[in-house]
Amino acid sequence: MLLSTTHATMQVAADLAPRKLPRMWPASTAQVTTQAESVEEQVLAFCQQAKSRAEIQEHLGLKDREHFRKEILNPLLDSGQLLRTLPDKPTSPNQQFYTAQGEYAEGRVNE
């Protein structure tokens, strides 16, 4: 009787043991990269006309201003894909951002 109880307990323990899952890192990394590119593309598409930081964040559904500035806005500004309407006043509350190919840029060139 003791043997069958022990065997049953071992079988239950084996059924509950965690199973090894296949590695998913390459797929996850690819997904994160795709999402990051997607966010940049969304910002550039949205900023064909000048938009404020708050408008861009709201469009993306992001609430953390610091994360948005460091991870999304600054890299786009540094790469020249996104421009400031007031380049001499980067911290102005009236600051807006636009793409180099957007309507705002074309209007500025023609003035």
Summary of the structure (lengths in Angstrom):
residues: 111
radius of gyration: 25.8
end to end distance: 95.1
largest distance: 95.1
contacts: 252
relative contact order: 0.11
helix: 60%
strand: 6%
